[in-house]
Each structure stands twice: as structure tokens, then as C-alpha cells.
């Protein structure tokens, strides 16, 4: 079977590679020419375990192609996956890219199509897609038929390939209230781990859009509001603990920071807790020595010219002359460090652990001052 995927971001590229691996003949349409030229050589623009191997393998087997030619993509596939970006603008998801692709499909399709919407979109989008398709085909005086399918993505960055191959579904009851107002259906969301806040490109956007949609329907989504509020509190938790320990003046204090991506096994720093923390520390005069196994390039692209940020070659080098160690991302190679080295290199044996990687009793026994999330010295009376 022939399949077309529009968009070569996290969702589109993973979907394309996995479908090709399953034996489908896939054309992935992307409007960024530089990205397409690299993808044709098997060079991917993001870090995702196992993805590059799948892309290279299926390029070689001629089951996967990349192009900027939208008409070619529309002609190719019976199934047309839409996986283009839908960023937040003015508290709403911007679906203009989705509707642009839909309009082009309706304009250029020469045979019946199955349109499979996979981008993150507001409730009711499938109905709007259906109406837009009908309108354009009617204008063309064309009696071609089509089906609309909504196939929400459940990919977690870092395990996206396996998530796509073996998807799981978990339901958040609160969201059913929104759909009772709109469609009488339920929606699917992923649970999250506790720590110094969640980030990424999808979940924060989903929450913001669902809150906005709920309020527009006259429903107050108390749980979703609480999720958003608590996440902001958690993102600021480490900074408050640091100020609790060192005082409000952090001028020329040096902090070793382990982990920059919003979660392990990805280079994505969008909405990352590390960014929130660094910006807070900088505003009070601190200096940061940071390391991440995969996200250094992304951080450098945004903050690289700052003289109060040093991107280090490994996690140990961040510790030199640092006043404390901070952990924002639970990469596996942070789980079992040499605490003797950490203690010998830090000015003070202090750890602020945003992911609760370590045993508070063990560290206290070995002379560390340890602040976890609700553990160790963090059990102090701070507001929020």
C-alpha cells in the first residue's frame, strides 16, 4: 500500500519510518528543502533512539522517500497522513498548516483518499476538515470520495519509535467533560512523571489548548487548570530551593547543571525545566556550567553567546569550582555517579535533584546536603 505523510517533524518522520519498516511504500512531504536533502542521505535533524537506523534501512530498500513536491505526495498515497506543526498562538493551537494541506489535497487529488489527521488539533477539527474537503470538491465539480480519520499521536520523545510500533492509550477522566460539551467523546492523554516540571512540544500545548477550549464552551476545567499551575510551581521549585539555601543574592555563584533536554533520550529543549531554571539563575547573577548528552547543540543555538553559560564536554567537568550540582533531566548516565568525585570537585557538597535520582539518607551519611523534590532538605516550609 502507498502512504503519504505530510511533515517530517517528530511525529511525521517517526510515522514515515515505522510505516516503511512495516512494508508500506511511504512518501514524506516536507517544505524545508535543506531538511529533505539531508533526509535523502539518511541524516536526521533530531535525536531519537533507533530512528536514524530505520530511515537509512528503508531508504536503501526504496520503501521511504522524501520530497518537497506536494502534488507528488498527494498523487502517491491512498492514505494521506497529516503530521504538520500546530504551534500555540494567542493561547490557541494554530491549525492553519493543517487546513492548508487539506485544501491542497482537495484541490489536486485525482482519486479517492483516506485523510488521516495526526497533528495536535482542537476538538471539532475533523468536522471542519470534512466541510473544507466537500466545499473544494464541489467547487471543482468533482464527485471523488474521501474519508476523514483522526489518529492522535501518543509518542513520547525518547521512546517514539517503540511507541509508534506498539502504541498504548491512557485516559484522563477530566477531559471527557470537555467532550461532553462538544462531541460526547473522550480524549487521550499521557501520564507524566513527578519532578521539576514537564515540558516538550506536545503535552504543554495540549493542556493550554484544552483549557482554552473548555473555557470557550463555558466549562471550567479545574483539574487542567491545576495541572498547568502546579507545573509552573514545579518548574520554579529548584530555584526557590537554591535561594532558600544560598539566599537571594546569587551573584557569581557557579552551578553545575546536569541535563538540559525536557526529558531523557531526546535533544528537544522546548518548554524544558532547565531553561526556566537557567533564566531565573541568570537574572540573579549566577553562572552555569552545563552538560547534556544530546541537547548541547540546541541549547547553544539559543543561549550560546551568553558569557554566564559554559557548555562542558562531560558531566564531571561541570563540577569544577561549582557551588552546587543541579539535576534537571534523568539521563541514565546520571543515575550512578561517583559521589567521591562530585564531593571533591564541588566547593560545597550540595545537590539539588529535580528528578529524585538519589537516596537522601545515603547522601546525608556521606556528608552531602541534598535537596530533592519533596525529599531530603527540601522538606522545608517554602511557599508553593
Number of C-alpha atoms within 10 A of each C-alpha: 10 17 22 30 28 30 25 25 17 21 26 25 27 25 26 31 28 23 21 25 19 12 14 18 21 29 26 28 28 23 14 12 12 10 18 22 14 13 22 16 13 19 15 20 16 17 17 20 16 14 21 19 14 20 27 19 17 24 20 13 13 12 21 27 22 25 20 19 13 19 14 14 24 27 17 18 23 18 21 27 25 26 28 25 23 20 18 16 10 8 14 19 21 18 19 13 17 22 17 10 19 20 17 15 22 22 17 15 20 12 13 14 20 16 23 20 24 22 24 26 23 17 18 11 16 17 11 12 18 16 11 16 23 18 14 17 19 13 10 12 9 14 11 14 12 18 12 16 16 15 13 16 22 19 21 20 23 18 16 25 24 16 16 19 15 8 12 10 11 11 13 13 13 14 21 17 18 25 17 11 13 14 12 10 13 15 17 15 17 14 11 10 9 13 22 27 25 20 22 19 19 19 18 17 21 18 17 18 22 22 24 19 21 21 13 10 13 10 14 16 18 10 14 17 15 11 13 16 11 14 20 16 16 20 24 19 23 26 19 20 19 20 14 14 14 12 10 11 12 18 13 14 18 25 27 27 27 26 26 30 30 26 22 21 22 23 24 24 21 16 20 23 30 30 19 15 21 21 13 15 23 18 11 15 14 19 23 23 22 28 22 24 19 20 21 20 13 17 21 14 9 10 17 15 10 11 9 17 20 18 19 18 13 13 20 16 16 25 26 16 17 22 20 23 24 25 24 29 26 22 21 11 9 16 11 9 12 10 13 10 11 22 19 13 19 21 15 16 22 22 24 24 25 25 19 21 17 19 12 18 12 11 17 14 9 13 11 18 18 22 25 26 21 12 16 20 16 19 11 12 7 10 7 9
